Amino acid sequence: MKKIGIIALYFSAFLIVSCSSTTNTSSSSNNNSAATQAGTNCGRVLAGLYTQYKSAGKVDLANSTTLLNVVELCTYCNALKDHKSDATYKTAFASGLVSGSNGLITNSNSLSILNSLLSLSGYNITSSTPSTSNEAINVALGLINLFKNLK
């Protein structure tokens, strides 16, 4: 029970930080730049989670760093879902995935990875402890399936 409280605390803290740093972009070029940056950050987080998965053989939800990375990943994927009908945004995001992943994601598989991210469930992480735990587990299971398709 203590672990769940700690998990909820980490999620709450990260959500507060991520919500306070959100900016509103109005022009198309700023939107593309924001999409590329979000994709780059998402690729970086995915590469880190993938490295941890390959070394441990699992997505370790008991590890606070992993949990923070999952929450961070969710913020980028929520932004992606908000623009799922915008082909330009998706292309810029996919480009960012390639540059942020240190070679894990390539130009040839970036759109496939992007579509896998769009199909994952569990991005609605809240500060409610039971909901947060279930959503984090859903994301972890989705990541494991995504990672099986990489390398």
Phi and psi in degrees as GROMACS dihedral restraints (atoms count N, CA, C in turn):
[ dihedral_restraints ]
;  ai    aj    ak    al  type     phi  dphi    fc
    3     4     5     6     1   -65.5    20    10
    4     5     6     7     1   -36.8    20    10
    6     7     8     9     1   -62.2    20    10
    7     8     9    10     1   -41.5    20    10
    9    10    11    12     1   -63.8    20    10
   10    11    12    13     1   -39.1    20    10
   12    13    14    15     1   -63.1    20    10
   13    14    15    16     1   -41.7    20    10
   15    16    17    18     1   -66.1    20    10
   16    17    18    19     1   -42.0    20    10
   18    19    20    21     1   -60.5    20    10
   19    20    21    22     1   -46.4    20    10
   21    22    23    24     1   -61.2    20    10
   22    23    24    25     1   -39.3    20    10
   24    25    26    27     1   -62.9    20    10
   25    26    27    28     1   -45.7    20    10
   27    28    29    30     1   -61.4    20    10
   28    29    30    31     1   -46.5    20    10
   30    31    32    33     1   -61.2    20    10
   31    32    33    34     1   -44.6    20    10
   33    34    35    36     1   -61.6    20    10
   34    35    36    37     1   -45.8    20    10
   36    37    38    39     1   -61.9    20    10
   37    38    39    40     1   -44.0    20    10
   39    40    41    42     1   -67.3    20    10
   40    41    42    43     1   -41.0    20    10
   42    43    44    45     1   -62.5    20    10
   43    44    45    46     1   -39.1    20    10
   45    46    47    48     1   -63.3    20    10
   46    47    48    49     1   -45.7    20    10
   48    49    50    51     1   -64.6    20    10
   49    50    51    52     1   -45.0    20    10
   51    52    53    54     1   -69.2    20    10
   52    53    54    55     1   -36.4    20    10
   54    55    56    57     1   -69.3    20    10
   55    56    57    58     1   -34.7    20    10
   57    58    59    60     1   -75.7    20    10
   58    59    60    61     1   -17.1    20    10
   60    61    62    63     1  -100.7    20    10
   61    62    63    64     1     5.9    20    10
   63    64    65    66     1   -73.5    20    10
   64    65    66    67     1   136.4    20    10
   66    67    68    69     1  -119.5    20    10
   67    68    69    70     1   157.9    20    10
   69    70    71    72     1  -101.3    20    10
   70    71    72    73     1   121.8    20    10
   72    73    74    75     1  -105.8    20    10
   73    74    75    76     1   135.8    20    10
   75    76    77    78     1  -110.3    20    10
   76    77    78    79     1   -30.0    20    10
   78    79    80    81     1   -94.2    20    10
   79    80    81    82     1   159.1    20    10
   81    82    83    84     1   -63.8    20    10
   82    83    84    85     1   -41.6    20    10
   84    85    86    87     1   -67.8    20    10
   85    86    87    88     1   -37.3    20    10
   87    88    89    90     1   -65.6    20    10
   88    89    90    91     1   -36.8    20    10
   90    91    92    93     1   -65.0    20    10
   91    92    93    94     1   -41.6    20    10
   93    94    95    96     1   -65.8    20    10
   94    95    96    97     1   -40.8    20    10
   96    97    98    99     1   -63.3    20    10
   97    98    99   100     1   -42.7    20    10
   99   100   101   102     1   -65.0    20    10
  100   101   102   103     1   -38.7    20    10
  102   103   104   105     1   -65.9    20    10
  103   104   105   106     1   -43.1    20    10
  105   106   107   108     1   -63.7    20    10
  106   107   108   109     1   -42.7    20    10
  108   109   110   111     1   -65.8    20    10
  109   110   111   112     1   -42.8    20    10
  111   112   113   114     1   -62.4    20    10
  112   113   114   115     1   -41.6    20    10
  114   115   116   117     1   -64.3    20    10
  115   116   117   118     1   -40.4    20    10
  117   118   119   120     1   -61.8    20    10
  118   119   120   121     1   -47.1    20    10
  120   121   122   123     1   -65.7    20    10
  121   122   123   124     1   -39.4    20    10
  123   124   125   126     1   -63.2    20    10
  124   125   126   127     1   -43.7    20    10
  126   127   128   129     1   -61.5    20    10
  127   128   129   130     1   -39.7    20    10
  129   130   131   132     1   -62.9    20    10
  130   131   132   133     1   -45.4    20    10
  132   133   134   135     1   -66.5    20    10
  133   134   135   136     1   -42.6    20    10
  135   136   137   138     1   -60.7    20    10
  136   137   138   139     1   -42.7    20    10
  138   139   140   141     1   -62.1    20    10
  139   140   141   142     1   -41.5    20    10
  141   142   143   144     1   -64.8    20    10
  142   143   144   145     1   -43.9    20    10
  144   145   146   147     1   -65.7    20    10
  145   146   147   148     1   -37.9    20    10
  147   148   149   150     1   -65.6    20    10
  148   149   150   151     1   -42.4    20    10
  150   151   152   153     1   -60.3    20    10
  151   152   153   154     1   -44.1    20    10
  153   154   155   156     1   -64.3    20    10
  154   155   156   157     1   -40.8    20    10
  156   157   158   159     1   -62.8    20    10
  157   158   159   160     1   -45.0    20    10
  159   160   161   162     1   -65.4    20    10
  160   161   162   163     1   -37.4    20    10
  162   163   164   165     1   -78.6    20    10
  163   164   165   166     1   -36.4    20    10
  165   166   167   168     1   -96.2    20    10
  166   167   168   169     1   -18.5    20    10
  168   169   170   171     1    78.6    20    10
  169   170   171   172     1    11.2    20    10
  171   172   173   174     1  -161.9    20    10
  172   173   174   175     1   164.8    20    10
  174   175   176   177     1   -92.7    20    10
  175   176   177   178     1   106.2    20    10
  177   178   179   180     1   -81.7    20    10
  178   179   180   181     1    95.6    20    10
  180   181   182   183     1   -74.8    20    10
  181   182   183   184     1    -7.4    20    10
  183   184   185   186     1   -83.0    20    10
  184   185   186   187     1   -11.8    20    10
  186   187   188   189     1   -88.9    20    10
  187   188   189   190     1   121.9    20    10
  189   190   191   192     1   -63.7    20    10
  190   191   192   193     1   -34.2    20    10
  192   193   194   195     1   -64.7    20    10
  193   194   195   196     1   -41.8    20    10
  195   196   197   198     1   -61.4    20    10
  196   197   198   199     1   -43.4    20    10
  198   199   200   201     1   -62.1    20    10
  199   200   201   202     1   -43.5    20    10
  201   202   203   204     1   -63.7    20    10
  202   203   204   205     1   -37.9    20    10
  204   205   206   207     1   -65.7    20    10
  205   206   207   208     1   -38.7    20    10
  207   208   209   210     1   -64.4    20    10
  208   209   210   211     1   -42.9    20    10
  210   211   212   213     1   -63.3    20    10
  211   212   213   214     1   -43.7    20    10
  213   214   215   216     1   -61.3    20    10
  214   215   216   217     1   -43.9    20    10
  216   217   218   219     1   -58.0    20    10
  217   218   219   220     1   -41.4    20    10
  219   220   221   222     1   -61.2    20    10
  220   221   222   223     1   -36.6    20    10
  222   223   224   225     1   -65.5    20    10
  223   224   225   226     1   -40.5    20    10
  225   226   227   228     1   -69.4    20    10
  226   227   228   229     1   -39.2    20    10
  228   229   230   231     1   -70.8    20    10
  229   230   231   232     1   -32.4    20    10
  231   232   233   234     1   -64.6    20    10
  232   233   234   235     1   -41.1    20    10
  234   235   236   237     1   -62.1    20    10
  235   236   237   238     1   -41.0    20    10
  237   238   239   240     1   -63.2    20    10
  238   239   240   241     1   -44.0    20    10
  240   241   242   243     1   -63.5    20    10
  241   242   243   244     1   -33.1    20    10
  243   244   245   246     1   -64.7    20    10
  244   245   246   247     1   -22.8    20    10
  246   247   248   249     1  -117.5    20    10
  247   248   249   250     1    25.9    20    10
  249   250   251   252     1   -63.2    20    10
  250   251   252   253     1   -19.7    20    10
  252   253   254   255     1   -95.6    20    10
  253   254   255   256     1     0.1    20    10
  255   256   257   258     1  -100.6    20    10
  256   257   258   259     1   100.3    20    10
  258   259   260   261     1   -61.1    20    10
  259   260   261   262     1   -36.6    20    10
  261   262   263   264     1   -65.5    20    10
  262   263   264   265     1   -44.5    20    10
  264   265   266   267     1   -61.5    20    10
  265   266   267   268     1   -45.5    20    10
  267   268   269   270     1   -63.4    20    10
  268   269   270   271     1   -38.5    20    10
  270   271   272   273     1   -65.4    20    10
  271   272   273   274     1   -44.0    20    10
  273   274   275   276     1   -65.6    20    10
  274   275   276   277     1   -40.3    20    10
  276   277   278   279     1   -63.2    20    10
  277   278   279   280     1   -44.7    20    10
  279   280   281   282     1   -61.7    20    10
  280   281   282   283     1   -39.8    20    10
  282   283   284   285     1   -60.9    20    10
  283   284   285   286     1   -42.2    20    10
  285   286   287   288     1   -63.9    20    10
  286   287   288   289     1   -38.2    20    10
  288   289   290   291     1   -56.5    20    10
  289   290   291   292     1   -43.3    20    10
  291   292   293   294     1   -63.0    20    10
  292   293   294   295     1   -48.1    20    10
  294   295   296   297     1   -71.4    20    10
  295   296   297   298     1   -29.8    20    10
  297   298   299   300     1   -85.4    20    10
  298   299   300   301     1   -14.8    20    10
  300   301   302   303     1   -93.2    20    10
  301   302   303   304     1     2.7    20    10
  303   304   305   306     1    53.6    20    10
  304   305   306   307     1    44.7    20    10
  306   307   308   309     1    90.5    20    10
  307   308   309   310     1    -8.9    20    10
  309   310   311   312     1   -67.2    20    10
  310   311   312   313     1   -43.1    20    10
  312   313   314   315     1  -104.7    20    10
  313   314   315   316     1   131.7    20    10
  315   316   317   318     1  -111.2    20    10
  316   317   318   319     1   169.9    20    10
  318   319   320   321     1   -58.5    20    10
  319   320   321   322     1   -36.3    20    10
  321   322   323   324     1   -72.7    20    10
  322   323   324   325     1   -26.6    20    10
  324   325   326   327     1  -111.8    20    10
  325   326   327   328     1     4.2    20    10
  327   328   329   330     1   -64.4    20    10
  328   329   330   331     1   -40.7    20    10
  330   331   332   333     1   -70.3    20    10
  331   332   333   334     1   -33.3    20    10
  333   334   335   336     1   -65.1    20    10
  334   335   336   337     1   -43.2    20    10
  336   337   338   339     1   -64.3    20    10
  337   338   339   340     1   -43.2    20    10
  339   340   341   342     1   -58.2    20    10
  340   341   342   343     1   -45.0    20    10
  342   343   344   345     1   -66.5    20    10
  343   344   345   346     1   -33.9    20    10
  345   346   347   348     1   -64.8    20    10
  346   347   348   349     1   -40.0    20    10
  348   349   350   351     1   -64.0    20    10
  349   350   351   352     1   -38.4    20    10
  351   352   353   354     1   -66.5    20    10
  352   353   354   355     1   -29.1    20    10
  354   355   356   357     1   -89.0    20    10
  355   356   357   358     1    -9.9    20    10
  357   358   359   360     1   -65.6    20    10
  358   359   360   361     1   146.3    20    10
  360   361   362   363     1  -109.8    20    10
  361   362   363   364     1   160.6    20    10
  363   364   365   366     1   106.5    20    10
  364   365   366   367     1    15.9    20    10
  366   367   368   369     1   -81.1    20    10
  367   368   369   370     1    -4.2    20    10
  369   370   371   372     1   -91.2    20    10
  370   371   372   373     1    52.5    20    10
  372   373   374   375     1   -71.4    20    10
  373   374   375   376     1   130.0    20    10
  375   376   377   378     1  -123.7    20    10
  376   377   378   379     1  -179.0    20    10
  378   379   380   381     1   -83.4    20    10
  379   380   381   382     1    -4.9    20    10
  381   382   383   384     1   -72.1    20    10
  382   383   384   385     1   122.7    20    10
  384   385   386   387     1   -57.1    20    10
  385   386   387   388     1   -53.8    20    10
  387   388   389   390     1   -61.2    20    10
  388   389   390   391     1   -41.3    20    10
  390   391   392   393     1   -65.2    20    10
  391   392   393   394     1   -43.4    20    10
  393   394   395   396     1   -60.5    20    10
  394   395   396   397     1   -45.2    20    10
  396   397   398   399     1   -62.1    20    10
  397   398   399   400     1   -46.2    20    10
  399   400   401   402     1   -65.4    20    10
  400   401   402   403     1   -43.4    20    10
  402   403   404   405     1   -64.6    20    10
  403   404   405   406     1   -41.7    20    10
  405   406   407   408     1   -62.9    20    10
  406   407   408   409     1   -39.3    20    10
  408   409   410   411     1   -64.8    20    10
  409   410   411   412     1   -42.2    20    10
  411   412   413   414     1   -60.7    20    10
  412   413   414   415     1   -43.0    20    10
  414   415   416   417     1   -64.2    20    10
  415   416   417   418     1   -44.2    20    10
  417   418   419   420     1   -60.8    20    10
  418   419   420   421     1   -43.6    20    10
  420   421   422   423     1   -63.9    20    10
  421   422   423   424     1   -41.0    20    10
  423   424   425   426     1   -64.1    20    10
  424   425   426   427     1   -38.5    20    10
  426   427   428   429     1   -64.9    20    10
  427   428   429   430     1   -40.2    20    10
  429   430   431   432     1   -59.9    20    10
  430   431   432   433     1   -44.7    20    10
  432   433   434   435     1   -63.6    20    10
  433   434   435   436     1   -39.2    20    10
  435   436   437   438     1   -65.5    20    10
  436   437   438   439     1   -43.9    20    10
  438   439   440   441     1   -64.5    20    10
  439   440   441   442     1   -29.2    20    10
  441   442   443   444     1   -65.4    20    10
  442   443   444   445     1   -22.5    20    10
  444   445   446   447     1   -89.1    20    10
  445   446   447   448     1    -7.8    20    10
  447   448   449   450     1   -93.9    20    10
  448   449   450   451     1   142.5    20    10
